Amino acid sequence: MTNKNFGIYAAIASAVFLGLNPIFGKHSLLAGFTPLTVVTLRTAGAALLLFVVMYFFKRKFLYIYPIGLVGCLLAGFINGAGSILYYTALSHLDASIAHLLYSFYPLFLVLWQLLDLQPIRKLTSIRLIASIIGVILLISTAQHQVDVVGAILMIGSAILYALHLLINQRVLYEVPAPTVTLYTLLSMTLTVTIAYALFDRQLPLLTYAWWPIIGMTIFTFASRLTLFLGVKHLGSVQTAMLGLGELLVTVFVAMIWLGEQLYWTQWIGAALLGSSLLLIAFDKFTPENRKSTRFLAWLNPPRVDTDIPWRSQP
C-alpha cells in the first residue's frame, strides 16, 4: 500500500469517527451534561486511553524532541479552545446545522496556508470551491433559523481547528503520528480541564446517560490517531478535504437516528461534496513545504551549516 493510499484510508476513517461525534455530543447535552463537562470528559478519556495503549505496547513513541513537544502543546491548546467553542455552539444548534457550519474549516486551512506561503494546487482549489458550494446548498434550506451566537462560536471553532492542523503538519515531519496525537491530546486535556475548573465545576450525576460520553471518548481516540496518520501521509489540506466526509456521516446518521430529512437542493449539495471527495484520486498533490517561511518558521527543523569543516584536513 502506498503512503498516499494509506493516508486516504486513514483520513476517511477519521471522517467517519468525527462525523459520529456531533450526534453523541448532542445526546450528551440533552442528557444533562454541560458543554465544558462534555469536552473535558471525552478529551481526558481519549488521552488516558491512548497513553495506556502506548505505555504498554508502543512505549518508544512516548519520546519527543523539545521543539516538537512545544508544537504539540500549542496545537493542543488551540484545538482545546476550539473544542470548547464547538460544544458550546452545539448547545445552541442542532447537530446537523452545527457540523455544516464547522465544515468550512478547509477554507480557513487554505487561508492559513496562504499566510504561510504554502502552495495550493488548481484541482485542490476546484475541489474546495465545490465543497463550499455544497455546504451552502446544504444550509440554505434549513427550516429553522440558525442561532447567531452558536453560528459565530462554531465558525471560531473551525478557524482554530484549521490552525492546529497546520501546526501539527510541521511537527509530523519529524515525529510519529501516535506521538503527536498523544501530546496534542494531553495539551487539549489540560486546556479544557482548566476551563472546566474556572468556569463550570458542575459535577455530572450518575443518573445521567453516560453511553454518549463513552462513545465520544472512543471515537475521539480513534479519530485523532487516524487524523494525524492522514496528515502525515497526505498533508493537512488533502486530509481536511477528505475530512469533509464527516459532514455526510453526520447528516445521514441524523436522518436515520433523529428522523431529519434533506430537500432536493440539499441533495445537490451533498452530491457536490461527495464529488469533491472522489476527485482526490485525480489530485496529483505535492506535500506542503517542509520548511515554513512565515509565522510557523520557528517549528522548522534546525538548519545544519554545510560550510563547517566537520573533518580536519591533513
C-alpha positions in Angstrom: 0.0 0.0 0.0 1.4 3.4 -1.0 1.7 6.3 1.5 -1.0 8.2 -0.4 -3.5 5.3 -0.2 -2.7 4.7 3.5 -3.2 8.4 4.1 -6.6 8.4 2.2 -7.9 5.4 4.2 -6.8 7.0 7.5 -8.4 10.3 6.6 -11.7 8.6 5.6 -11.7 6.6 8.9 -11.1 9.8 10.8 -14.0 11.4 8.9 -16.3 8.6 9.9 -15.4 8.8 13.6 -15.5 12.6 13.7 -18.9 12.5 11.9 -20.4 10.5 14.8 -19.1 12.8 17.5 -21.8 15.6 17.0 -24.6 13.0 17.3 -23.2 11.6 20.5 -22.3 15.1 21.7 -25.9 16.3 21.2 -27.2 13.3 23.1 -24.8 14.1 26.0 -26.0 17.7 26.2 -29.6 16.5 26.1 -28.8 14.1 28.9 -27.9 17.0 31.2 -24.1 17.4 30.8 -22.8 20.9 30.3 -20.7 21.7 27.3 -17.5 22.1 29.4 -18.2 18.8 31.1 -18.7 17.0 27.8 -15.5 18.3 26.2 -13.5 17.6 29.4 -14.7 14.1 29.9 -14.3 13.0 26.3 -10.9 14.6 25.8 -9.4 13.4 29.1 -10.8 9.9 28.5 -9.3 9.7 25.0 -5.9 11.0 26.2 -5.9 8.4 29.0 -6.8 5.6 26.7 -4.1 6.5 24.2 -1.5 6.9 26.9 -2.3 3.4 28.4 -2.1 1.8 24.9 1.2 3.4 24.1 2.7 2.8 27.5 2.1 -0.9 27.4 2.5 -1.6 23.7 4.4 1.2 22.0 6.5 2.8 24.7 9.1 4.1 22.3 6.5 6.5 20.9 6.5 8.4 24.2 9.7 10.2 23.2 9.5 13.6 21.5 12.1 16.2 20.9 11.6 19.6 22.8 10.5 21.8 19.9 8.2 19.1 18.7 6.7 19.0 22.2 6.2 22.7 22.2 4.4 22.5 18.8 2.1 19.8 20.1 1.3 21.7 23.3 0.5 24.8 21.2 -1.7 22.8 18.8 -3.4 21.1 21.7 -4.1 24.5 23.4 -5.6 25.9 20.2 -7.7 22.8 19.5 -8.8 22.6 23.1 -10.1 26.2 22.9 -11.7 25.3 19.6 -13.4 22.2 21.2 -14.8 24.4 24.0 -16.3 26.7 21.3 -17.6 23.7 19.4 -19.6 22.1 22.2 -20.8 25.4 23.5 -22.1 26.1 20.0 -23.6 22.6 19.9 -25.7 23.6 22.9 -27.2 26.4 20.8 -27.6 24.5 17.5 -28.9 21.2 16.1 -26.1 18.7 15.5 -26.5 18.7 11.7 -26.6 22.5 11.3 -23.6 22.8 13.8 -21.5 20.4 11.8 -22.5 22.0 8.5 -21.0 25.3 9.7 -18.0 23.6 11.1 -17.3 22.0 7.8 -15.9 25.3 6.4 -12.6 24.6 8.2 -10.8 23.5 5.0 -11.4 27.1 3.7 -9.7 28.5 6.8 -6.9 26.0 6.4 -6.2 27.2 2.9 -6.2 30.8 4.2 -3.8 29.9 6.9 -1.6 28.2 4.4 -1.7 31.2 2.1 -0.5 33.3 5.0 2.3 30.8 5.5 3.1 31.0 1.7 2.3 27.3 1.1 1.3 26.2 -2.5 -2.3 25.3 -3.3 -2.8 23.2 -6.5 -5.5 24.1 -9.0 -7.6 20.9 -8.7 -7.5 21.3 -4.9 -8.9 24.8 -5.3 -11.6 23.5 -7.6 -12.5 20.8 -5.0 -12.6 23.4 -2.3 -14.9 25.6 -4.2 -17.2 22.7 -5.0 -17.2 21.8 -1.3 -18.1 25.3 -0.2 -21.0 25.4 -2.7 -22.1 22.1 -1.4 -22.1 23.2 2.2 -24.0 26.4 1.2 -26.7 24.4 -0.5 -27.0 22.1 2.5 -27.5 25.0 4.8 -29.7 27.2 2.5 -32.9 25.2 3.0 -32.8 24.8 6.8 -36.3 25.0 8.1 -35.5 26.8 11.3 -33.4 30.0 11.9 -29.8 29.4 12.9 -28.8 30.8 16.3 -26.3 33.6 15.5 -24.3 33.2 18.7 -24.0 29.5 18.1 -23.0 30.0 14.4 -20.2 32.5 15.4 -18.9 30.1 18.0 -18.9 27.3 15.5 -17.0 29.3 12.9 -14.5 30.3 15.5 -14.0 26.6 16.3 -13.4 25.8 12.6 -10.8 28.6 12.4 -8.9 27.2 15.4 -9.2 23.6 14.2 -7.6 24.5 10.9 -4.7 26.3 12.6 -4.0 23.3 14.8 -3.9 21.1 11.8 -1.3 23.3 10.1 0.9 23.4 13.3 0.8 19.7 13.7 1.7 19.3 10.0 5.1 20.9 10.8 5.7 18.6 13.8 4.7 15.5 11.9 7.7 15.9 9.6 9.9 14.7 12.5 7.6 12.9 14.9 5.4 9.8 14.5 1.7 10.3 14.3 0.9 8.4 17.6 3.3 10.6 19.5 1.8 13.8 18.0 -1.7 12.5 18.8 -0.8 11.8 22.5 0.9 15.1 23.3 -1.7 17.1 21.5 -4.5 15.3 23.3 -2.7 15.8 26.7 -2.4 19.6 26.0 -6.1 19.7 24.9 -7.0 17.9 28.2 -5.1 20.4 30.3 -6.7 23.3 28.4 -10.3 22.1 28.8 -9.8 21.0 32.4 -8.5 24.4 33.4 -11.6 26.0 31.6 -13.9 23.5 33.4 -12.3 24.3 36.8 -12.6 28.0 36.3 -16.0 28.4 34.6 -18.1 25.2 35.4 -17.2 22.8 38.2 -20.7 21.2 37.9 -20.3 17.5 38.7 -22.3 15.2 36.4 -24.8 12.9 38.1 -24.6 9.2 38.0 -28.2 9.1 36.9 -27.2 10.8 33.6 -27.0 8.6 30.4 -23.2 8.1 30.2 -23.1 6.0 27.0 -22.8 9.0 24.7 -19.7 10.2 26.7 -18.2 6.7 26.4 -18.9 6.6 22.7 -17.4 10.1 22.2 -14.3 9.0 24.1 -13.7 6.0 21.8 -14.4 8.0 18.7 -12.1 10.8 19.7 -9.3 8.4 20.5 -9.7 6.7 17.1 -10.3 9.9 15.1 -7.3 11.8 16.4 -5.0 8.9 15.7 -6.3 8.4 12.1 -6.4 12.1 11.6 -2.7 12.6 12.1 -1.9 9.5 10.1 -3.7 11.1 7.3 -2.0 14.5 7.8 1.4 12.8 7.9 0.9 10.9 4.6 -1.4 13.2 2.7 -0.8 16.7 4.1 -3.1 18.9 6.1 -5.2 20.3 3.1 -5.8 16.9 1.5 -6.8 15.4 4.8 -9.1 18.3 5.6 -10.8 17.9 2.2 -11.4 14.2 2.8 -12.4 15.1 6.3 -15.4 16.9 4.8 -16.8 13.4 4.5 -17.6 13.6 8.2 -20.4 16.1 7.3 -22.1 13.4 5.2 -21.7 10.9 8.1 -23.4 13.4 10.4 -26.2 14.3 8.0 -27.0 10.6 7.2 -26.8 9.4 10.8 -29.1 12.3 11.8 -31.6 11.2 9.1 -31.6 7.7 10.4 -31.3 8.3 14.1 -33.1 11.6 14.5 -35.5 11.5 11.6 -34.2 14.5 9.8 -34.8 14.9 6.0 -32.9 16.6 3.2 -34.6 18.7 0.4 -33.6 18.4 -3.2 -31.2 21.3 -3.1 -29.5 19.8 -0.1 -29.1 16.5 -2.0 -27.3 18.5 -4.7 -25.1 20.0 -2.1 -24.3 16.5 -0.7 -23.5 15.3 -4.3 -21.1 18.2 -4.8 -19.4 17.4 -1.5 -19.2 13.8 -2.4 -17.7 14.6 -5.8 -15.1 16.7 -4.2 -14.1 13.8 -2.0 -13.9 11.4 -5.0 -11.7 13.8 -7.0 -8.8 13.2 -4.6 -8.0 10.2 -6.8 -7.0 12.6 -9.6 -5.4 15.3 -7.5 -1.7 14.9 -8.1 -0.7 16.7 -5.0 2.7 17.6 -3.6 3.3 17.7 0.1 3.3 21.0 1.8 6.7 22.7 2.0 8.8 21.1 4.7 10.0 24.5 5.9 7.7 27.3 6.8 8.7 30.8 5.8 6.3 32.8 7.9 4.6 32.6 11.2 5.4 28.8 11.7 9.1 29.2 10.8 10.0 28.6 14.4 8.8 25.0 14.1 11.3 24.2 11.2 13.9 21.5 11.9 17.3 23.0 12.8 19.5 24.0 9.9 22.9 22.4 9.6 25.6 24.6 8.1 27.3 22.5 5.4 30.1 25.0 5.2 31.5 24.0 8.5 34.7 21.8 8.1 33.5 18.8 10.1 36.6 16.8 9.4 40.0 18.3 9.9 42.2 18.5 6.8 45.5 16.6 6.8 
